Amino acid sequence: MACVGTHPFSRWAEQDITQKERYHLLVNRCQWPARRLMIFGLHVHVGIASGEKATATFNSLSTYIPHLLALSASSPYFKGEETGLASCRVKIFESLPTAGLPYRLLNWAEFQRLMITLVNARAIESVREIWWACARTPSSAPSRSGSATGCRRSTTSLP
């Protein structure tokens, strides 16, 4: 078992940023919301053969996001303080401009247009910077489903 959510008493301002260019670019672009991301989560990658099937699947799955979050809520503390929230992690994570609840999109073409718009506006550099609770990605990168806070069995998923 591995617990995920937020660390109950560590201070985000005292932590080092992982030495990968991607994370430093994120902090550079998003500033304070990205610096306080001392959160842990589990997401599941699901391969879906076509963009149209992925869009239909994620539109259906998004109906269950509140249920999945309720089942996985395990982060009531942040910086040693009780937050009054069952999942403080979710509130911290959704402060990023490309995180939170997914848009309901009609089809794969609409998703592609949205990604092109976000890249052209320099809101993102690639689709990998979309962190919706249910995210679609092209076949060259895995699709991600269910960014939940909670515990997992280490035998059923890999970091």
MARSE-816655 format. One record per residue (C-alpha): x, y negated, z; residue number from 1. Coordinates in nm, 2 decimals. Each point is the difference from the previous one (the first is absolute). Example, Ala and Ser with C-alpha at 12.3 -4.5 7.8 and 13.67 -1.06 7.14 Angstrom:
<pts>
<east->1.23	north->0.45	up->0.78	nr->1>
<east->0.14	north->-0.34	up->-0.07	nr->2>
</pts>
This chain:
<pts>
<east->0.00	north->0.00	up->0.00	nr->1>
<east->0.11	north->-0.35	up->-0.07	nr->2>
<east->-0.17	north->-0.31	up->0.14	nr->3>
<east->-0.04	north->-0.30	up->-0.23	nr->4>
<east->-0.15	north->-0.34	up->0.04	nr->5>
<east->0.19	north->-0.27	up->0.18	nr->6>
<east->0.28	north->0.04	up->0.25	nr->7>
<east->-0.16	north->-0.08	up->0.34	nr->8>
<east->0.27	north->-0.23	up->0.14	nr->9>
<east->0.28	north->-0.07	up->-0.25	nr->10>
<east->0.02	north->-0.35	up->-0.13	nr->11>
<east->0.01	north->-0.04	up->-0.38	nr->12>
<east->0.22	north->-0.31	up->0.01	nr->13>
<east->0.28	north->0.21	up->0.16	nr->14>
<east->0.00	north->0.27	up->-0.26	nr->15>
<east->0.23	north->0.03	up->-0.30	nr->16>
<east->-0.15	north->0.02	up->-0.35	nr->17>
<east->0.07	north->0.32	up->-0.19	nr->18>
<east->0.29	north->-0.06	up->-0.23	nr->19>
<east->-0.18	north->0.05	up->-0.33	nr->20>
<east->-0.04	north->-0.29	up->-0.25	nr->21>
<east->-0.37	north->0.07	up->-0.03	nr->22>
<east->-0.06	north->-0.09	up->0.37	nr->23>
<east->0.21	north->-0.31	up->-0.01	nr->24>
<east->-0.18	north->-0.12	up->-0.31	nr->25>
<east->-0.33	north->0.06	up->0.18	nr->26>
<east->0.11	north->-0.21	up->0.30	nr->27>
<east->0.13	north->-0.27	up->-0.23	nr->28>
<east->-0.33	north->-0.02	up->-0.18	nr->29>
<east->-0.25	north->0.05	up->0.28	nr->30>
<east->0.21	north->-0.15	up->0.29	nr->31>
<east->-0.16	north->0.04	up->0.35	nr->32>
<east->-0.27	north->0.25	up->-0.09	nr->33>
<east->0.26	north->0.24	up->-0.14	nr->34>
<east->0.25	north->-0.06	up->0.29	nr->35>
<east->-0.25	north->0.12	up->0.26	nr->36>
<east->-0.07	north->0.33	up->-0.18	nr->37>
<east->0.12	north->0.22	up->0.27	nr->38>
<east->-0.27	north->0.25	up->-0.08	nr->39>
<east->-0.01	north->0.36	up->-0.09	nr->40>
<east->-0.26	north->0.18	up->-0.22	nr->41>
<east->-0.07	north->0.31	up->-0.20	nr->42>
<east->-0.11	north->-0.01	up->-0.35	nr->43>
<east->-0.09	north->0.29	up->-0.23	nr->44>
<east->0.10	north->0.02	up->-0.37	nr->45>
<east->-0.25	north->0.16	up->-0.23	nr->46>
<east->0.07	north->0.06	up->-0.36	nr->47>
<east->-0.30	north->-0.07	up->-0.23	nr->48>
<east->0.03	north->0.08	up->-0.37	nr->49>
<east->-0.16	north->-0.31	up->-0.14	nr->50>
<east->-0.04	north->-0.37	up->0.09	nr->51>
<east->-0.38	north->0.02	up->-0.05	nr->52>
<east->-0.03	north->0.30	up->0.25	nr->53>
<east->0.23	north->-0.18	up->0.24	nr->54>
<east->-0.22	north->-0.31	up->-0.01	nr->55>
<east->-0.32	north->0.20	up->0.06	nr->56>
<east->0.17	north->0.20	up->0.28	nr->57>
<east->0.13	north->-0.31	up->0.18	nr->58>
<east->-0.32	north->-0.19	up->-0.04	nr->59>
<east->-0.18	north->0.30	up->0.17	nr->60>
<east->0.27	north->0.05	up->0.26	nr->61>
<east->-0.01	north->-0.37	up->0.10	nr->62>
<east->-0.34	north->0.06	up->0.15	nr->63>
<east->0.17	north->0.21	up->0.27	nr->64>
<east->0.28	north->-0.23	up->0.10	nr->65>
<east->-0.18	north->-0.12	up->0.32	nr->66>
<east->-0.05	north->0.37	up->0.10	nr->67>
<east->0.37	north->0.09	up->-0.07	nr->68>
<east->0.12	north->-0.30	up->0.20	nr->69>
<east->-0.23	north->0.08	up->0.29	nr->70>
<east->0.13	north->0.36	up->0.01	nr->71>
<east->0.36	north->-0.12	up->-0.02	nr->72>
<east->-0.01	north->-0.30	up->0.24	nr->73>
<east->0.30	north->0.04	up->0.24	nr->74>
<east->0.17	north->-0.34	up->0.04	nr->75>
<east->-0.17	north->-0.21	up->0.27	nr->76>
<east->0.33	north->-0.16	up->0.12	nr->77>
<east->0.23	north->-0.25	up->-0.17	nr->78>
<east->0.32	north->-0.15	up->0.16	nr->79>
<east->-0.10	north->0.16	up->0.33	nr->80>
<east->-0.34	north->-0.16	up->0.02	nr->81>
<east->-0.34	north->0.16	up->-0.03	nr->82>
<east->-0.16	north->-0.15	up->-0.31	nr->83>
<east->-0.36	north->0.10	up->0.05	nr->84>
<east->0.01	north->0.17	up->-0.34	nr->85>
<east->-0.01	north->0.37	up->-0.06	nr->86>
<east->0.24	north->-0.05	up->-0.30	nr->87>
<east->0.22	north->-0.30	up->0.03	nr->88>
<east->0.21	north->0.14	up->-0.29	nr->89>
<east->-0.28	north->-0.06	up->-0.25	nr->90>
<east->-0.04	north->-0.37	up->0.10	nr->91>
<east->0.38	north->-0.05	up->-0.03	nr->92>
<east->0.03	north->0.18	up->-0.33	nr->93>
<east->-0.30	north->-0.18	up->-0.16	nr->94>
<east->0.17	north->-0.33	up->0.04	nr->95>
<east->0.22	north->0.08	up->-0.30	nr->96>
<east->-0.16	north->-0.16	up->-0.31	nr->97>
<east->-0.02	north->0.33	up->-0.19	nr->98>
<east->-0.12	north->0.23	up->0.29	nr->99>
<east->-0.34	north->0.07	up->0.15	nr->100>
<east->-0.31	north->0.12	up->-0.17	nr->101>
<east->0.02	north->0.09	up->-0.37	nr->102>
<east->-0.19	north->-0.19	up->-0.27	nr->103>
<east->-0.28	north->0.20	up->-0.16	nr->104>
<east->0.10	north->0.02	up->-0.36	nr->105>
<east->-0.21	north->0.12	up->-0.29	nr->106>
<east->0.27	north->0.19	up->-0.19	nr->107>
<east->0.37	north->0.06	up->-0.05	nr->108>
<east->0.02	north->-0.28	up->-0.25	nr->109>
<east->-0.13	north->-0.25	up->0.26	nr->110>
<east->0.27	north->0.13	up->0.25	nr->111>
<east->0.27	north->-0.04	up->-0.26	nr->112>
<east->-0.12	north->-0.36	up->-0.07	nr->113>
<east->0.01	north->-0.08	up->0.37	nr->114>
<east->0.35	north->0.13	up->0.03	nr->115>
<east->0.12	north->-0.20	up->-0.30	nr->116>
<east->-0.16	north->-0.31	up->0.15	nr->117>
<east->0.17	north->0.05	up->0.33	nr->118>
<east->0.34	north->0.06	up->-0.16	nr->119>
<east->-0.04	north->-0.30	up->-0.23	nr->120>
<east->-0.10	north->-0.22	up->0.30	nr->121>
<east->0.31	north->0.13	up->0.18	nr->122>
<east->-0.22	north->0.13	up->0.29	nr->123>
<east->0.16	north->0.34	up->-0.05	nr->124>
<east->0.30	north->0.14	up->-0.19	nr->125>
<east->-0.16	north->0.34	up->-0.06	nr->126>
<east->-0.30	north->0.22	up->0.09	nr->127>
<east->0.21	north->0.14	up->0.29	nr->128>
<east->-0.08	north->-0.32	up->0.19	nr->129>
<east->-0.37	north->0.07	up->0.02	nr->130>
<east->-0.08	north->0.14	up->0.34	nr->131>
<east->-0.37	north->0.04	up->0.00	nr->132>
<east->-0.16	north->0.26	up->0.22	nr->133>
<east->-0.06	north->0.19	up->-0.33	nr->134>
<east->0.24	north->-0.09	up->-0.27	nr->135>
<east->0.02	north->0.11	up->-0.37	nr->136>
<east->0.33	north->0.02	up->-0.17	nr->137>
<east->0.11	north->0.11	up->-0.35	nr->138>
<east->0.11	north->0.36	up->-0.05	nr->139>
<east->0.37	north->-0.10	up->0.02	nr->140>
<east->-0.06	north->-0.08	up->0.37	nr->141>
<east->-0.22	north->0.21	up->0.23	nr->142>
<east->-0.35	north->-0.11	up->0.09	nr->143>
<east->-0.05	north->-0.08	up->0.37	nr->144>
<east->-0.31	north->0.07	up->0.20	nr->145>
<east->-0.09	north->-0.06	up->0.36	nr->146>
<east->0.25	north->-0.22	up->0.17	nr->147>
<east->-0.11	north->0.10	up->0.34	nr->148>
<east->0.13	north->-0.05	up->0.35	nr->149>
<east->0.02	north->0.31	up->0.20	nr->150>
<east->0.18	north->0.33	up->0.07	nr->151>
<east->0.10	north->0.26	up->-0.26	nr->152>
<east->0.13	north->0.35	up->0.01	nr->153>
<east->0.36	north->-0.02	up->-0.14	nr->154>
<east->-0.05	north->0.33	up->-0.18	nr->155>
<east->-0.27	north->-0.14	up->-0.23	nr->156>
<east->0.16	north->-0.32	up->-0.12	nr->157>
<east->0.34	north->-0.14	up->-0.06	nr->158>
<east->0.12	north->-0.36	up->0.08	nr->159>
</pts>
